[in-house]
Each structure stands twice: as structure tokens, then as C-alpha cells.
């Protein structure tokens, strides 16, 4: 497995990182159910998550090219405030074009399941489809878990893919609940804090 360079996303990398997430999420069940899928639309809707919402995005690079992206957000900032959501409305209304109601059902469903105790929220997280299965996601997860463990923190995430559940379980996450959101199965996972 080739070792990737993992580092904080720089502002000038926003476009490339958003494109990676757009490709990674364009066929995922929740974006398809909410937004209809498609690389370009998904990319446009991922951009505000990286740029405007709290948290630190990280990128995995291979020879200078971004091949994977993850974001980590410390509680309680992992759920956007009503003011922050209001500030995103112009972008959402412009880009969602008919998908606003589905998105407004999806996000609160995930938000109400977010633990009300200290943790680090993992996501969004994606690897270029043509680079999946090469250990890039595992390297990003290892990086995330090490950072969280260094501060003695717990972690939380949501996923809409059964294959991801198995990946996250390898890193110590356990399923705490399951639910259908917009008709799609979703898994909510927790990782206990490790002793420093």
C-alpha cells in the first residue's frame, strides 16, 4: 500500500477537494435520494460543507493530486446552528432546485441522532472512485483516529453504505442505531475514547 501525504486542506484546494467528494458521493444512496445524484451537482453541494461549515478538512495526496478528503468537527459545532443554516439557504436554494424539502428532511434526521456529549464528528469522507480499495480511506481513518486518540476523544459518524460499516468497525466504531432516512438504510456509529 502506497503511503499518502495527509495534510489540512488549503483554501486554494477547495475546488479539487469538492470535486473528489462530488465523484465519491455522486452514487451514494443519500445524495441520490435527496439530490438525484450526479457528479457536478454533488460537487456543488459538497463545497459549502468544506468551506462554510465548522471543522477542519484534510486531504490525502498522491504525487500532489488530491485522491481523498475527510473532515473532522469537534462537538458541539458538528451540528450547524440555525443562523449558519440560514446563511447557507441561498446556496442550497440555488443548487438544490427542487430537492430542498428532501434535504431538509435528511439533515435534521441525522442531526437529532448526533450524540449530545463530547465527541469528534467524522465526515464528509470520500475517496476518488477509481482509487477506492487501495488503502487510501484506511490511511485517512487511521489519521483521524490517531488525532482523536491524542486528545482522548470519542468519535461519531453516519453512513449510508453497508460496506462502509465494515470499514468503520475495523477502526473501533460500533453501530449504535439504524434508521431509514428518505427510504434509505442509515447506520449511526460511535467510537469510545481511548485512554491517553
C-alpha positions in Angstrom: 0.0 0.0 0.0 1.4 3.4 -1.1 1.6 5.9 1.7 -0.4 9.1 1.0 0.5 12.6 2.2 -2.3 13.7 4.6 -2.5 17.3 5.5 -5.0 20.1 6.2 -6.8 21.3 3.1 -5.5 24.7 1.9 -8.1 27.3 0.7 -6.9 27.1 -2.8 -7.6 23.3 -2.8 -11.3 23.8 -2.2 -12.3 23.2 -5.8 -10.2 20.0 -6.2 -11.3 18.6 -2.8 -15.0 19.3 -3.6 -14.6 17.6 -7.0 -13.2 14.5 -5.2 -16.2 14.4 -2.8 -18.6 15.1 -5.8 -17.3 12.0 -7.5 -17.2 9.9 -4.3 -20.7 10.8 -3.3 -22.5 11.0 -6.6 -23.8 7.4 -6.4 -24.2 7.2 -2.6 -27.8 6.3 -1.5 -28.5 9.5 0.5 -27.2 12.1 -2.0 -29.1 10.2 -4.8 -32.3 10.1 -2.7 -32.0 13.8 -1.7 -30.4 15.4 -4.7 -30.8 13.0 -7.6 -27.1 12.2 -7.7 -24.7 13.4 -10.4 -21.1 14.4 -10.0 -21.4 18.1 -10.8 -24.5 18.7 -8.6 -23.0 16.7 -5.7 -19.7 18.6 -6.0 -21.5 22.0 -5.8 -23.4 20.8 -2.7 -20.2 19.5 -1.0 -18.3 22.7 -1.5 -20.2 24.6 1.3 -19.6 21.7 3.7 -15.9 22.1 3.3 -15.8 25.9 3.1 -18.6 27.3 5.3 -19.4 24.8 8.0 -17.2 24.4 11.1 -14.4 21.8 11.2 -11.1 21.0 9.6 -11.0 19.3 6.2 -8.0 17.1 5.4 -6.8 15.8 2.1 -4.9 12.7 1.1 -2.5 13.3 -1.8 -0.7 11.1 -4.2 2.1 12.9 -6.1 0.4 16.2 -5.3 -3.1 15.1 -6.5 -5.9 15.0 -4.0 -7.3 11.5 -4.0 -9.2 11.5 -0.7 -10.9 14.0 1.6 -12.2 13.9 5.2 -13.5 16.4 7.6 -13.4 16.4 11.4 -15.5 18.6 13.6 -15.5 18.9 17.4 -18.8 18.8 19.2 -20.9 20.9 19.7 -20.0 22.5 16.4 -20.8 19.4 14.4 -24.4 20.4 14.0 -24.8 23.8 12.3 -26.6 26.5 14.2 -29.9 27.8 12.8 -28.0 31.0 11.9 -25.4 29.0 10.0 -28.1 27.0 8.2 -29.9 30.3 7.3 -26.7 31.6 5.8 -26.4 28.5 3.6 -30.0 28.9 2.3 -29.1 31.0 -0.8 -26.6 28.3 -1.9 -29.0 25.5 -1.1 -31.9 27.0 -2.9 -29.8 27.8 -6.0 -28.2 24.4 -6.2 -30.9 22.1 -4.8 -33.5 23.1 -7.4 -36.5 21.0 -6.1 -34.5 18.9 -3.6 -34.7 21.4 -0.7 -37.5 19.6 1.1 -35.8 16.2 0.9 -32.6 17.8 2.2 -34.5 19.5 5.0 -35.8 16.1 6.0 -32.4 14.3 5.7 -30.2 16.7 7.7 -32.5 17.1 10.8 -32.8 13.3 10.9 -29.0 12.9 11.1 -28.8 15.9 13.4 -31.2 14.6 16.0 -29.2 11.4 16.3 -25.9 13.3 16.9 -24.7 12.5 20.4 -25.2 15.2 22.9 -21.9 14.6 24.6 -18.3 15.5 23.7 -17.0 13.8 20.5 -15.4 14.4 17.2 -17.6 14.1 14.2 -16.2 12.3 11.1 -17.3 13.3 7.7 -17.8 14.0 5.0 -15.3 11.4 3.9 -14.6 10.2 0.3 -12.0 8.7 -2.0 -12.0 9.0 -5.8 -13.9 6.0 -7.1 -11.1 4.9 -9.3 -8.8 4.9 -6.2 -11.1 3.1 -3.8 -9.8 -0.3 -2.5 -6.2 0.9 -2.4 -6.0 1.7 1.3 -6.4 5.5 0.9 -9.6 5.5 3.0 -7.9 3.4 5.7 -5.0 5.9 5.8 -7.4 8.8 6.3 -9.3 6.9 9.0 -6.0 6.0 10.8 -5.0 9.7 10.7 -8.4 10.7 12.1 -8.4 8.1 14.9 -4.8 9.0 15.9 -5.7 12.7 16.2 -8.8 11.9 18.2 -6.9 9.4 20.4 -4.2 12.0 21.0 -6.8 14.3 22.7 -8.6 11.4 24.4 -11.8 12.0 22.4 -14.7 9.8 21.3 -15.9 9.9 17.7 -19.2 9.6 15.8 -20.2 9.2 12.2 -23.1 8.4 9.9 -23.1 6.2 6.8 -25.5 5.0 4.2 -23.4 2.1 2.8 -23.2 -1.3 4.4 -19.6 -1.8 3.0 -18.6 1.4 5.0 -20.0 -0.1 8.2 -17.4 -2.9 8.0 -14.6 -0.5 7.2 -15.5 1.7 10.2 -15.8 -1.3 12.5 -12.2 -2.2 11.7 -11.3 1.2 13.3 -13.3 0.6 16.5 -16.6 2.1 15.6 -19.8 0.3 16.7 -23.3 0.7 15.3 -25.4 2.4 17.9 -28.6 2.7 15.9 -30.0 2.2 12.4 -32.8 4.0 10.7 -34.3 4.6 7.2 -34.0 8.2 6.1 -35.6 9.1 2.8 -36.3 5.4 2.4 -32.5 4.5 2.6 -30.9 2.5 5.4 -28.5 4.5 7.5 -26.1 3.4 10.3 -25.0 5.6 13.2 -21.7 4.7 14.7 -19.7 5.6 17.8 -16.1 5.0 18.8 -15.3 5.2 22.5 -12.5 7.5 23.7 -9.2 5.7 24.2 -7.1 6.3 27.3 -4.2 8.7 26.7 
